[in-house]
Amino acid sequence: MKRRKLLSLGLATAIVAGIVSANGANLQLHSTAADDTGDDWLHAVGSRLYDMNGNEVWLTGANWFGFNCSENCAHGLYAADVDDFLSGCADKGINVIRFPISSELLLSWMNGDPNPVSSVQAGYEPPVDEVGEDGSITPAGKYVNINKDFVLEDGKTLKSSMEIFDVIMQKCKDYGIKAFIDIHSPDANNSGHNYELWYGKAGITTELWIDTLVWLADKYKNDDTLLGFDLKNEPHGKREYDATCPDTIAKWDGTTDENNWAYAATTCANAILAVNPHALIFVEGVEQYPKTEKGYTYDTPDIWQAPADQSPWYGAWWGGNLRGVRDYPITPTSGTSQIVYSPHDYGPSVYAQTWFNKDFNTQTLLDDYWYDTWAYINQEDIAPLLIGEWGGHMDDGKNQKWMELLRDYMINNHINHTFWCLNPNSGDTGGLLGYDFTTWDAEKYGLFEPSLWQTLETGKYIGLDHQKALGNNGTGLSLNEFYADYAHTEGSNLDGGTILDSQGSIVTGVTTSASTSTAPANLRYGDINENGEVTIADVIVYNRYIAEDIATVVTEQGLANAEVTGDGNITGEDAVKVLKYLASLISYEQLCP
């Protein structure tokens, strides 16, 4: 591959780290991993996630539901052994699993009376070697040997739902898989995702929702297998459903109302980070956001009666609308280094949204829905994104086309994601696995597999544990192995394909699509991406433009903004000058040519 001389991203990271440190965060981006416990916590700088050594990571995984359901346990363990299941996931390259769970189940754990488990096959018989009268030995587990770690010493009494969860977390660690939980519903309910709010079912109040999450965060604060917490699955609700009860939907605004998701998420994040400041906090969107530029709010009188052609709302998938981040970002008291925004996105087989009513492509999806709903958060370097749910049926048609477009967009734009889902028993989407929970759907996995973090030439899957390689069959790497032996030679598919030099700078091009934001009317020096402000996101676009990345489109207005040295050319010197401005080493007046 042709080497391209780019502005060092190591320099960019160093300057950004200096800015953050000056603001009191004191991020240590270059410390050395010391052991297998506590060295894998992650944090955000801009739109990217980093490990404790300042190396970028990419969360690419899938969902495994069941702890949210009435069975109180991950599904499929009636058919599959947990070791077979998780080793299969790791060997297939899944480096993180999102575990839906209910607040009701967490409350039972916190109260010391775990709700019972059903639909799990587990046993180990005989539990120990048995010596017959003739001296013959029947080895332990000869007759029954499935999910043996889910039973007590007698080989048949099932452990509690909490103990089984703990076993699964330990086994994730054994196979190099990381995990995070998702509060899928207040109550243990196989259709609980249909409920709009994080409180109001099974006696779960807002206070109990927070208390149970804090309890779990404290329980796992010394175990970096459980990287974080998705605070609530798909907060949603449409205002017009009930004109008299606007408090029955999840909204996103500046109030302290109980149903204000932005306020609730911030409050919950503060409580979790108080007991584990290293945890990632995943925050989903809502369904509706008012057209505030037209003066609408959630409380505008009779807003629900507006005709369809004068809609006061921007709609979205449940949990998919993150427009409110522009106006009301989630900002914990400790800063935003642990915040990851997590929209859900689906194709036309789940619902025929208006943006599918054309021969859609990546650009139309960005223009019609993605960019202003959630993609701007990544493109403008506000925070990392993790698409918490995406997936669907293979139809050789529009739905499959959408999956491929979103997959490629996530690859090219370093967007973290967890596919929905591993389970075959999802009616809307199906799963990656067959009903034996061990056989993989080759066609669907073939579509999904390119989106897993992997090396470019040998195709080795990259895990998130510094010490333990992902899986046991030799197809996976630990983080230490990747950055020591692969990052500087063949690189990975992050950003569509990158190789790093010994200083951590990108030496290959990337294929990230450009922002589609509207150009400002007046010149603003340094604002190459034309989003109205100068941030580290502009430096990234400078880098890509200088590298002659054909997928990075810079308009004439953007080029005019970008030329800050006065020599008539866009070079690395322009980008360095912007970095100096971002580091407060020069004023804006000094940035201007």
C-alpha positions as CSV (number, residue, x, y, z in Angstrom):
1,M,0.0,0.0,0.0
2,K,1.1,3.5,-0.7
3,R,2.3,5.4,2.4
4,R,0.8,8.8,2.8
5,K,2.3,11.4,5.0
6,L,-0.5,12.6,7.3
7,L,-0.7,14.8,10.3
8,S,0.1,12.6,13.3
9,L,-3.1,11.4,15.1
10,G,-0.7,10.8,18.0
11,L,-0.1,14.6,18.0
12,A,-3.8,15.3,17.8
13,T,-4.5,12.9,20.7
14,A,-1.7,14.4,22.8
15,I,-3.0,17.9,22.3
16,V,-6.6,16.9,23.0
17,A,-5.3,15.0,26.1
18,G,-3.6,18.2,27.2
19,I,-6.8,20.2,26.8
20,V,-8.8,17.6,28.8
21,S,-6.1,17.5,31.5
22,A,-6.1,21.2,31.8
23,N,-9.8,21.0,32.4
24,G,-9.3,18.6,35.3
25,A,-9.9,15.2,33.8
26,N,-6.3,14.1,34.0
27,L,-6.6,11.4,31.4
28,Q,-3.5,9.1,31.4
29,L,-3.4,8.0,27.8
30,H,0.0,6.2,27.8
31,S,0.2,4.0,31.0
32,T,1.0,0.4,30.7
33,A,-1.4,-2.5,31.4
34,A,-0.2,-4.3,34.5
35,D,-2.5,-7.3,35.0
36,D,-5.6,-9.1,33.8
37,T,-8.1,-7.3,36.1
38,G,-8.8,-3.6,36.0
39,D,-6.7,-2.8,32.9
40,D,-9.5,-2.9,30.3
41,W,-11.7,0.0,31.2
42,L,-12.5,2.4,28.4
43,H,-13.0,6.1,27.9
44,A,-14.0,8.5,25.2
45,V,-12.1,11.4,23.6
46,G,-14.3,13.1,21.0
47,S,-16.2,10.4,19.0
48,R,-13.7,7.6,19.7
49,L,-13.2,5.1,22.5
50,Y,-9.7,4.4,23.9
51,D,-8.1,2.0,26.3
52,M,-5.9,3.1,29.2
53,N,-2.9,3.2,26.9
54,G,-4.4,5.7,24.5
55,N,-5.1,3.1,21.8
56,E,-8.4,3.2,20.0
57,V,-10.8,0.3,20.4
58,W,-13.8,-0.7,18.5
59,L,-16.8,-2.5,20.1
60,T,-18.3,-4.9,17.6
61,G,-20.7,-7.5,18.9
62,A,-24.2,-8.8,19.3
63,N,-27.2,-9.0,21.6
64,W,-28.1,-12.1,23.7
65,F,-31.5,-11.6,25.3
66,G,-33.4,-13.5,28.0
67,F,-32.5,-12.0,31.3
68,N,-35.1,-9.4,30.4
69,C,-37.8,-12.1,30.0
70,S,-40.0,-14.1,32.3
71,E,-37.4,-17.0,32.2
72,N,-34.9,-14.7,34.0
73,C,-32.0,-16.1,32.1
74,A,-30.3,-15.8,28.7
75,H,-32.3,-17.8,26.2
76,G,-31.0,-21.0,24.5
77,L,-29.4,-22.6,27.5
78,Y,-32.1,-25.3,27.3
79,A,-30.3,-26.4,24.2
80,A,-26.7,-25.2,24.3
81,D,-24.0,-25.5,26.8
82,V,-22.8,-22.0,27.9
83,D,-19.2,-22.8,27.1
84,D,-20.0,-24.0,23.6
85,F,-22.2,-20.9,23.1
86,L,-19.6,-18.3,24.3
87,S,-16.6,-20.0,22.7
88,G,-18.5,-20.0,19.5
89,C,-19.2,-16.3,19.7
90,A,-15.6,-15.5,20.5
91,D,-14.2,-17.7,17.8
92,K,-16.6,-15.9,15.3
93,G,-15.2,-12.6,16.3
94,I,-17.8,-11.1,18.6
95,N,-15.8,-9.0,21.1
96,V,-18.7,-7.6,23.2
97,I,-22.2,-8.9,24.1
98,R,-25.1,-6.7,25.1
99,F,-27.3,-8.5,27.7
100,P,-30.9,-7.2,28.0
101,I,-32.2,-7.5,31.6
102,S,-35.1,-6.2,33.6
103,S,-35.1,-3.9,36.6
104,E,-37.5,-6.3,38.3
105,L,-34.8,-9.1,38.1
106,L,-32.1,-6.7,39.3
107,L,-34.3,-5.7,42.3
108,S,-34.7,-9.3,43.3
109,W,-30.9,-9.7,43.3
110,M,-30.4,-6.5,45.2
111,N,-33.0,-7.7,47.8
112,G,-31.2,-11.1,48.2
113,D,-34.1,-13.1,46.8
114,P,-33.3,-13.7,43.1
115,N,-36.3,-14.5,40.9
116,P,-36.2,-18.2,39.7
117,V,-34.8,-19.4,36.4
118,S,-36.7,-21.5,33.9
119,S,-36.0,-23.0,30.5
120,V,-32.4,-23.9,31.4
121,Q,-31.0,-27.4,31.1
122,A,-28.2,-28.0,33.6
123,G,-26.7,-31.0,35.3
124,Y,-23.5,-32.9,36.1
125,E,-24.2,-36.6,37.0
126,P,-22.7,-38.2,38.7
127,P,-21.3,-35.1,40.4
128,V,-18.1,-36.9,41.4
129,D,-16.4,-40.1,40.3
130,E,-18.3,-43.1,41.6
131,V,-16.6,-46.4,42.5
132,G,-18.6,-49.5,42.1
133,E,-18.5,-52.6,44.3
134,D,-16.4,-54.3,41.7
135,G,-13.9,-51.4,41.7
136,S,-15.1,-49.9,38.4
137,I,-15.2,-46.1,38.1
138,T,-18.0,-44.1,36.6
139,P,-16.4,-40.7,35.9
140,A,-18.1,-37.5,37.0
141,G,-20.4,-36.2,34.3
142,K,-20.7,-39.5,32.4
143,Y,-24.5,-39.4,32.2
144,V,-25.3,-35.7,32.3
145,N,-22.9,-32.9,31.5
146,I,-24.4,-29.6,30.3
147,N,-24.1,-26.2,31.9
148,K,-22.5,-27.9,34.9
149,D,-21.4,-24.6,36.4
150,F,-25.1,-23.7,36.8
151,V,-25.7,-26.4,39.4
152,L,-24.7,-26.8,43.0
153,E,-22.3,-29.6,44.2
154,D,-25.0,-32.2,44.0
155,G,-24.9,-31.9,40.3
156,K,-28.6,-31.1,39.8
157,T,-29.9,-28.2,42.0
158,L,-30.0,-25.1,39.8
159,K,-28.2,-22.0,41.1
160,S,-30.1,-18.7,41.3
161,S,-30.5,-16.3,38.4
162,M,-27.9,-14.0,39.9
163,E,-25.4,-16.8,40.4
164,I,-25.9,-17.9,36.8
165,F,-25.4,-14.3,35.6
166,D,-22.1,-14.3,37.5
167,V,-21.1,-17.6,35.9
168,I,-21.8,-16.2,32.5
169,M,-19.7,-13.0,33.2
170,Q,-16.8,-15.2,34.3
171,K,-17.1,-17.3,31.2
172,C,-17.1,-14.2,29.0
173,K,-13.8,-13.3,30.7
174,D,-12.5,-16.8,30.0
175,Y,-13.1,-16.3,26.3
176,G,-12.0,-12.7,26.0
177,I,-15.5,-11.3,25.5
178,K,-16.6,-8.1,27.2
179,A,-20.2,-7.4,28.2
180,F,-22.6,-4.6,29.1
181,I,-26.2,-4.8,30.3
182,D,-29.2,-3.1,28.9
183,I,-32.3,-2.3,31.1
184,H,-34.7,-3.6,28.5
185,S,-37.9,-3.1,30.6
186,P,-39.0,-2.4,34.1
187,D,-40.7,-5.7,34.5
188,A,-39.6,-9.3,33.5
189,N,-41.6,-9.5,30.4
190,N,-40.9,-11.1,27.0
191,S,-42.7,-8.2,25.4
192,G,-41.4,-5.6,27.8
193,H,-39.7,-3.6,25.1
194,N,-43.1,-2.3,24.1
195,Y,-43.4,-0.3,27.3
196,E,-42.3,3.4,26.9
197,L,-40.6,4.3,30.2
198,W,-38.0,3.2,32.7
199,Y,-40.5,3.2,35.6
200,G,-44.2,2.3,36.2
201,K,-44.2,-1.5,36.0
202,A,-43.7,-4.2,38.6
203,G,-43.4,-1.6,41.3
204,I,-40.3,-0.1,39.7
205,T,-40.0,3.6,40.4
206,T,-37.3,5.9,39.0
207,E,-35.5,5.6,42.3
208,L,-35.5,1.8,42.2
209,W,-34.3,1.9,38.6
210,I,-31.3,3.9,39.6
211,D,-30.7,2.0,42.9
212,T,-30.6,-1.4,41.1
213,L,-28.2,-0.1,38.5
214,V,-25.9,1.4,41.1
215,W,-26.0,-1.8,43.1
216,L,-24.9,-3.8,40.0
217,A,-22.2,-1.2,39.2
218,D,-20.9,-1.5,42.7
219,K,-21.0,-5.3,42.6
220,Y,-18.9,-5.3,39.4
221,K,-16.7,-2.2,39.9
222,N,-13.6,-4.4,40.2
223,D,-14.4,-6.5,37.2
224,D,-13.8,-5.0,33.8
225,T,-15.7,-7.8,32.1
226,L,-18.8,-5.7,32.6
227,L,-17.7,-2.6,30.8
228,G,-20.9,-0.5,31.1
229,F,-24.6,0.1,31.4
230,D,-27.2,0.8,28.7
231,L,-29.6,2.7,31.0
232,K,-32.9,2.0,29.2
233,N,-33.9,0.2,26.0
234,E,-35.8,2.3,23.5
235,P,-37.5,5.1,25.6
236,H,-40.4,6.1,23.3
237,G,-44.0,7.3,23.0
238,K,-45.9,9.6,20.7
239,R,-47.5,12.7,22.1
240,E,-50.7,12.4,20.0
241,Y,-51.6,9.0,21.5
242,D,-53.0,10.7,24.6
243,A,-53.7,14.4,24.5
244,T,-54.5,14.5,28.2
245,C,-51.4,12.7,29.5
246,P,-48.2,14.1,28.0
247,D,-46.3,12.5,30.9
248,T,-46.8,9.0,29.5
249,I,-44.1,9.4,26.9
250,A,-40.3,9.7,27.1
251,K,-39.2,13.2,26.1
252,W,-35.9,14.9,25.9
253,D,-35.8,18.6,27.0
254,G,-34.4,20.8,29.8
255,T,-37.0,20.1,32.4
256,T,-36.7,18.0,35.6
257,D,-39.9,16.2,34.8
258,E,-39.8,12.5,35.7
259,N,-40.5,11.5,32.1
260,N,-37.7,13.7,30.8
261,W,-35.2,11.0,29.6
262,A,-32.3,13.5,29.3
263,Y,-32.7,14.5,33.0
264,A,-33.2,10.9,34.2
265,A,-30.2,9.6,32.2
266,T,-28.0,12.3,33.6
267,T,-29.1,11.6,37.1
268,C,-28.6,7.9,36.7
269,A,-25.2,8.3,35.1
270,N,-24.0,10.4,38.0
271,A,-25.1,7.8,40.5
272,I,-23.4,4.9,38.6
273,L,-20.2,6.9,38.0
274,A,-20.0,7.7,41.7
275,V,-19.4,4.0,42.5
276,N,-17.6,3.1,39.3
277,P,-16.1,6.1,37.5
278,H,-14.6,3.8,34.8
279,A,-18.0,2.4,33.5
280,L,-19.3,3.4,30.1
281,I,-22.8,4.8,30.2
282,F,-24.8,4.0,27.0
283,V,-27.6,6.5,26.5
284,E,-30.3,5.8,23.9
285,G,-32.6,8.3,22.2
286,V,-36.3,8.8,22.3
287,E,-38.9,8.5,19.6
288,Q,-40.2,12.0,19.0
289,Y,-38.4,15.4,19.1
290,P,-40.2,18.7,18.6
291,K,-39.3,21.0,15.8
292,T,-37.9,23.6,18.2
293,E,-36.7,25.8,15.3
294,K,-40.5,26.3,14.6
295,G,-41.2,27.1,18.3
296,Y,-42.7,23.7,19.2
297,T,-42.0,22.0,22.5
298,Y,-43.3,18.9,24.1
299,D,-45.8,21.1,26.0
300,T,-47.1,23.2,23.2
301,P,-50.9,23.2,23.7
302,D,-52.9,21.0,21.2
303,I,-49.6,20.0,19.5
304,W,-50.9,16.5,19.2
305,Q,-53.7,17.8,16.9
306,A,-51.4,19.1,14.2
307,P,-52.1,17.7,10.7
308,A,-49.7,15.3,9.2
309,D,-48.4,17.8,6.6
310,Q,-47.6,20.2,9.4
311,S,-46.1,17.8,11.8
312,P,-44.5,19.5,14.8
313,W,-42.3,16.4,15.4
314,Y,-39.2,14.7,14.0
315,G,-40.0,11.0,14.2
316,A,-37.6,8.1,14.6
317,W,-37.3,4.5,15.6
318,W,-38.0,3.8,19.3
319,G,-34.8,4.9,21.1
320,G,-33.4,6.2,17.8
321,N,-33.9,10.0,18.1
322,L,-30.9,11.7,19.4
323,R,-31.6,15.2,18.1
324,G,-31.9,16.4,21.6
325,V,-28.1,15.9,22.2
326,R,-27.5,19.2,20.3
327,D,-29.6,21.2,22.8
328,Y,-29.4,19.1,25.9
329,P,-26.3,16.8,26.0
330,I,-25.9,14.3,28.7
331,T,-23.2,15.9,30.9
332,P,-22.4,14.1,34.2
333,T,-20.7,16.1,36.9
334,S,-17.5,14.2,36.2
335,G,-17.5,15.1,32.5
336,T,-18.5,13.2,29.4
337,S,-15.6,10.8,29.0
338,Q,-17.8,7.8,29.8
339,I,-20.8,8.8,27.7
340,V,-21.7,6.8,24.6
341,Y,-24.9,7.6,22.7
342,S,-26.6,4.5,21.5
343,P,-29.4,4.8,18.9
344,H,-31.2,1.8,17.4
345,D,-31.7,1.5,13.7
346,Y,-33.7,-1.0,11.6
347,G,-34.7,-1.7,8.0
348,P,-38.0,-1.8,6.2
349,S,-38.9,-5.4,7.2
350,V,-39.4,-4.0,10.8
351,Y,-41.4,-1.0,9.7
352,A,-41.8,0.8,6.3
353,Q,-40.4,4.2,7.3
354,T,-40.7,7.0,4.8
355,W,-37.0,7.1,4.1
356,F,-37.3,3.7,2.5
357,N,-39.9,4.9,-0.1
358,K,-37.3,5.5,-2.8
359,D,-34.3,3.9,-4.3
360,F,-32.3,4.7,-1.2
361,N,-28.6,4.7,-0.7
362,T,-26.2,5.9,1.9
363,Q,-26.5,9.5,1.0
364,T,-30.3,9.5,0.9
365,L,-30.4,7.7,4.3
366,L,-28.0,10.4,5.7
367,D,-30.0,13.2,4.2
368,D,-33.5,11.9,5.1
369,Y,-32.8,10.4,8.5
370,W,-29.4,9.3,9.8
371,Y,-27.4,12.5,9.9
372,D,-29.7,14.8,11.9
373,T,-31.1,12.0,14.0
374,W,-27.8,10.4,15.2
375,A,-24.9,10.4,12.8
376,Y,-24.0,14.1,13.4
377,I,-22.8,13.0,16.9
378,N,-20.0,11.0,15.4
379,Q,-19.3,13.2,12.4
380,E,-19.0,16.3,14.5
381,D,-16.8,14.6,17.1
382,I,-19.3,15.2,19.9
383,A,-19.2,11.7,21.4
384,P,-18.9,8.0,20.4
385,L,-21.8,6.1,19.0
386,L,-22.8,2.5,19.5
387,I,-25.7,1.3,17.4
388,G,-27.2,-0.9,20.1
389,E,-29.5,-2.8,17.8
390,W,-29.5,-3.3,14.0
391,G,-30.3,-6.4,12.0
392,G,-33.1,-8.1,10.3
393,H,-34.2,-10.8,7.9
394,M,-32.3,-11.7,4.8
395,D,-34.7,-11.0,2.0
396,D,-32.4,-10.3,-1.1
397,G,-34.2,-7.0,-1.2
398,K,-34.6,-3.7,0.5
399,N,-34.0,-4.9,4.0
400,Q,-30.8,-6.7,3.1
401,K,-29.7,-3.6,1.1
402,W,-30.2,-1.4,4.2
403,M,-28.2,-3.8,6.4
404,E,-25.3,-3.7,4.0
405,L,-25.4,0.1,3.8
406,L,-25.5,0.6,7.5
407,R,-22.8,-2.1,8.0
408,D,-20.5,-0.3,5.6
409,Y,-21.2,3.1,7.1
410,M,-20.3,1.8,10.6
411,I,-17.1,0.3,9.3
412,N,-16.1,3.5,7.5
413,N,-17.0,5.8,10.4
414,H,-15.6,3.9,13.4
415,I,-19.1,3.4,14.9
416,N,-19.4,0.8,17.6
417,H,-22.3,-1.7,17.3
418,T,-24.1,-4.7,18.7
419,F,-26.2,-6.7,16.2
420,W,-29.7,-7.8,17.0
421,C,-29.4,-10.6,17.7
422,L,-27.8,-14.0,18.5
423,N,-31.1,-15.5,19.5
424,P,-33.1,-17.1,16.7
425,N,-36.4,-16.5,18.5
426,S,-36.7,-12.8,17.7
427,G,-39.8,-12.4,15.6
428,D,-38.9,-9.1,14.0
429,T,-35.4,-10.1,12.8
430,G,-34.5,-13.7,13.4
431,G,-31.0,-14.3,14.7
432,L,-27.4,-15.3,13.8
433,L,-28.0,-18.7,15.3
434,G,-30.3,-21.6,14.5
435,Y,-32.8,-23.0,17.0
436,D,-30.2,-25.3,18.4
437,F,-28.4,-22.1,19.5
438,T,-25.1,-23.6,18.2
439,T,-25.5,-23.6,14.4
440,W,-24.7,-20.3,12.7
441,D,-26.8,-18.9,9.9
442,A,-24.0,-18.8,7.3
443,E,-25.7,-16.2,5.0
444,K,-26.6,-13.7,7.8
445,Y,-23.2,-14.2,9.5
446,G,-21.6,-13.6,6.1
447,L,-23.3,-10.2,6.0
448,F,-22.5,-9.3,9.6
449,E,-18.9,-10.6,9.7
450,P,-17.2,-7.8,7.8
451,S,-18.3,-5.4,10.5
452,L,-16.3,-7.2,13.2
453,W,-13.0,-5.7,14.3
454,Q,-10.3,-7.6,12.5
455,T,-6.9,-7.4,10.9
456,L,-6.8,-6.5,7.2
457,E,-4.8,-9.4,5.7
458,T,-4.9,-12.4,8.1
459,G,-8.5,-11.6,9.3
460,K,-7.7,-12.2,13.0
461,Y,-10.5,-10.9,15.2
462,I,-9.4,-8.3,17.8
463,G,-10.7,-8.5,21.3
464,L,-11.0,-5.8,24.0
465,D,-9.0,-7.6,26.7
466,H,-5.3,-6.7,27.0
467,Q,-4.2,-10.1,28.2
468,K,-6.7,-12.7,26.9
469,A,-7.0,-13.3,23.2
470,L,-10.5,-13.4,21.8
471,G,-11.6,-17.1,21.6
472,N,-9.6,-20.3,21.9
473,N,-9.1,-21.4,18.3
474,G,-6.4,-19.0,17.2
475,T,-8.5,-16.7,15.1
476,G,-8.5,-14.0,17.8
477,L,-6.1,-11.5,19.3
478,S,-5.8,-9.6,22.6
479,L,-5.5,-5.8,22.5
480,N,-1.8,-6.1,23.5
481,E,-1.1,-8.6,20.7
482,F,-2.8,-6.4,18.1
483,Y,-1.0,-3.2,19.0
484,A,2.3,-4.9,19.4
485,D,2.4,-7.1,16.3
486,Y,-0.4,-6.1,13.8
487,A,-1.4,-2.5,14.1
488,H,1.8,-1.3,12.4
489,T,2.0,-4.0,9.7
490,E,-1.4,-5.1,8.3
491,G,-3.6,-2.8,10.4
492,S,-7.3,-3.3,10.9
493,N,-10.6,-2.6,9.2
494,L,-11.4,0.3,11.6
495,D,-12.2,3.4,9.5
496,G,-12.5,1.2,6.5
497,G,-8.9,0.1,6.7
498,T,-6.0,1.7,8.6
499,I,-2.4,1.0,9.4
500,L,-0.6,2.8,12.2
501,D,3.1,3.8,12.4
502,S,5.2,3.4,15.5
503,Q,3.9,6.7,16.9
504,G,0.3,5.7,16.4
505,S,-0.3,7.9,13.3
506,I,-2.4,6.6,10.4
507,V,-0.3,5.8,7.4
508,T,-3.1,4.6,5.1
509,G,-6.1,6.3,3.8
510,V,-9.6,5.9,5.2
511,T,-13.0,5.8,3.5
512,T,-15.2,7.8,5.8
513,S,-18.1,9.5,4.1
514,A,-18.1,13.3,4.6
515,S,-20.6,15.2,6.7
516,T,-23.7,16.4,5.1
517,S,-24.3,19.4,7.3
518,T,-25.3,22.7,5.7
519,A,-22.5,25.2,5.0
520,P,-22.6,28.4,7.1
521,A,-23.3,31.6,5.3
522,N,-20.1,33.3,6.5
523,L,-16.5,32.3,6.4
524,R,-15.2,30.6,9.6
525,Y,-11.5,29.7,9.4
526,G,-10.6,26.1,10.4
527,D,-14.2,24.9,10.0
528,I,-13.5,22.5,7.1
529,N,-16.5,20.3,7.8
530,E,-18.8,23.4,7.9
531,N,-20.7,22.5,11.0
532,G,-20.4,26.1,12.4
533,E,-17.6,25.5,14.9
534,V,-14.0,24.5,15.0
535,T,-13.3,21.1,16.7
536,I,-11.0,18.1,16.5
537,A,-13.4,16.7,14.0
538,D,-12.2,19.4,11.5
539,V,-8.6,18.1,12.0
540,I,-9.7,14.6,11.1
541,V,-11.3,15.9,7.9
542,Y,-8.1,17.9,7.1
543,N,-6.2,14.6,7.4
544,R,-8.5,12.8,5.1
545,Y,-8.6,15.5,2.5
546,I,-4.7,15.8,2.5
547,A,-4.6,12.0,2.1
548,E,-6.7,12.4,-1.1
549,D,-9.4,10.1,0.3
550,I,-11.9,10.1,-2.5
551,A,-14.8,9.5,-0.1
552,T,-14.1,12.8,1.8
553,V,-15.9,15.6,0.0
554,V,-15.0,19.1,0.9
555,T,-17.0,21.9,-0.7
556,E,-15.6,25.2,-2.0
557,Q,-16.8,26.9,1.2
558,G,-15.1,24.2,3.3
559,L,-11.8,24.8,1.4
560,A,-12.1,28.5,1.9
561,N,-12.6,27.9,5.6
562,A,-9.6,25.4,5.7
563,E,-6.9,27.6,4.3
564,V,-5.5,29.3,7.4
565,T,-1.8,29.7,6.6
566,G,-2.2,32.1,3.8
567,D,-0.1,30.1,1.2
568,G,-3.1,29.2,-0.9
569,N,-2.8,25.4,-0.3
570,I,-4.4,23.0,2.2
571,T,-1.6,21.1,3.9
572,G,-0.7,19.6,7.2
573,E,0.5,23.0,8.3
574,D,-3.1,24.3,8.2
575,A,-4.2,21.3,10.4
576,V,-1.3,22.0,12.9
577,K,-2.4,25.6,13.2
578,V,-6.0,24.5,13.9
579,L,-4.7,22.1,16.6
580,K,-2.7,25.0,18.2
581,Y,-6.0,27.0,18.3
582,L,-7.8,24.1,19.9
583,A,-5.1,23.8,22.5
584,S,-5.4,27.6,23.3
585,L,-1.9,28.2,22.1
586,I,-3.1,30.8,19.7
587,S,-6.2,33.0,19.5
588,Y,-8.9,32.8,16.9
589,E,-7.5,36.0,15.4
590,Q,-4.1,34.4,15.2
591,L,-5.7,31.4,13.5
592,C,-7.0,33.6,10.7
593,P,-4.5,34.1,7.8
